[in-house]
Structures are given as structure tokens and as C-alpha cells.
Amino acid sequence: MIPVRKTDVVLGKPLPYSLFDSNNKLLLRAGVIVQTQNQLDVLSERGLYRDKVSNTLPSVTARAGQDAEPKPEADKGGILLDLEDIRLQIGDVLQLQATGEDAQRHTLRLLGYSKGRSVMVTAPMVDGGYAIVKQDAAFVVRFFSGKSVYAFPAHVLKMANTPFPYLHLSYPKKVRGMRVRNTQRAAVRIIAAVTDAAGGSHAATLIDISKGGALLAAKAKLGATGDTLRCKFRLQFDDIDQFVQVGVVIRSVSTASEPENDAVSVNHGLEFTEVPEQDRLALTAFVYHQLIQASEGG
């Protein structure tokens, strides 16, 4: 299974392949038409995937008489894919790490790629300045797409300095992919400052987080389902240290016991509704960083 982005689905036209969710459950068969953006948004919340070989309309994927494309190769419980099959988008977050388990990791962004030639990424930064990267330096590139984590080895072909510093990395022959079996929420322990609808301030802790929401634990109930809050917290990882402030809506409220001290806390399921663009980029990078770390540990 390979991920499908919302932009790959053309409204009003028959699907060229069947769509599945993140649990491999069939959502729509090939040939079905998605009529509205709302339908597509609802489907995408479950994760969109397609089989690389089967259930594909011949008129879309191949000329008559051509064989179907080969299945992705199995690789230690994962799969091997061509980079272009993953359908990365410009600006997607990548993680670059020099060879060696203790080597520093850098959060970069994809600028583009030319098949068989190079992958272009932003230059790594250290202490607020661009790092000098030597030609032929070896790295491992990791990134998250859909609900799978991917990785491939690369070396630096060239570091360009104009119009701004960026790297040309070697183009991978194959990319190794591994499905992250749990949901796209990363387990964390982040102190947060919360402002309720009446302007009161509260201390709380984020215990998991995703790009679209979080689970917040507090000593008391901060509001009812449907109430809005403001939440501020600090993200620290790699070269990023940023305070993020988001508007949220409470989607669920429940109590939970803490075995360590027999205390009872109130958990609030939050949906992020107002996220400034700069904070959104940091939040996305942080979540992917945590999920990559968790997948490596698992």
C-alpha cells in the first residue's frame, strides 16, 4: 500500500484505483466518483492508501497490452518504493542525520527533486546559522508521509549558496518504508499554559499530540465539550526552539487516574482550530520528528 494525497483525487471523475484507509479497509472501489470536497475531507481523515498493483483502471495506468507495474519489494517487514511513488510535496519536512547512532539530527524541508539526479533540500542550521556541509558527506534521510515512516541513505553531491544555501543529495535507488502501527499521535510530556473562555489561566500537560490536536491533562476541568481555549507550549527539538500558541476546541472530557501518586486528572481531547502558519510548520516538524523517533525505537 502506498499513500494517496487529497490532491491526487480529482473531484467529479472516476477513481483510477480503489482507496483504502490506514487499516487496509476498503473505502471506495476504482471507478467510483468523489463528488464534493467535503466527501474527500471526510475520507482523508481516515488516511488514504492504494494498492500499487491491483484495482487500478487500465485506461489510466497503462496502455493496452502493457503488464501491470511490479509489486514493491519486501524489506524487513516494510517495503521498498521508488521516491516518486511516495508523492512528496514541496515544503515537506525531512530529517537529516549523519551516519552513526549518536550523530546530530537536522530538520530540513524538501525543495524538489529530479528523478535519477538529485534531491534538493534546505541546508541544515546550527546555532542560528547555516552549517557548512562537505561534498560526499554521508547521511540518512528520514521522513513521514501518511502513516508510514520512510528512510534512504544519501550523500551530498553539492552545497549551493545562491540564492540561498541548499543541498543537492544523491537520488535514492529505493526508499524503505515502514507502517507506523499506531495512530499519528506522538506521546509527549509538554508543559502548557491554558487560557479559558473567561480569561482564567491554568497549568496543564500535553500527553500526546498530532498535527490536528492533542490530549491535555489538567488537575481540574477546563471547560465543556465545544468550548474554546487558548493553549501555549514550547517545542524543542533538533535546531528548533519555539513557543507555539494555538486556538483549540474541546472535543472530549474524561477523568484518568495516575498510578504513580493515586491522583486523578482530567483529560481534554483538543482539536487545533487556529494555528499561525509559522507555528504550524514547527508543529508539523515536531510531530514527524517524534513519530520517526518512536518508529525507530519500536
Sequence and secondary structure as in RCSB ss.txt:
>XXXX:A:sequence
MIPVRKTDVVLGKPLPYSLFDSNNKLLLRAGVIVQTQNQLDVLSERGLYRDKVSNTLPSVTARAGQDAEPKPEAD
KGGILLDLEDIRLQIGDVLQLQATGEDAQRHTLRLLGYSKGRSVMVTAPMVDGGYAIVKQDAAFVVRFFSGKSVY
AFPAHVLKMANTPFPYLHLSYPKKVRGMRVRNTQRAAVRIIAAVTDAAGGSHAATLIDISKGGALLAAKAKLGAT
GDTLRCKFRLQFDDIDQFVQVGVVIRSVSTASEPENDAVSVNHGLEFTEVPEQDRLALTAFVYHQLIQASEGG
>XXXX:A:secstr
 EE  GGGS TTSB SB EE TTS EEE TT B   HHHHHHHHTT  EE SSSSB HHHH  TT       EEE
TTEEEE GGGG   TT EEEEEESSTTS EEEEEEEEEETTTEEEEE  EETTEE    TT EEEEEEEETTEEE
EEEEEEEEEE SSS EEEEE  S EEEEE  S S EEEEEEEEEE TTS EEEEEEEEE SSEEEEEESS    T
T EEEEEEEEEETTEEEEEEEEEEEEEEEEEEETTTTEEEEEEEEEEEE  HHHHHHHHHHHHHHHHHHHHH 
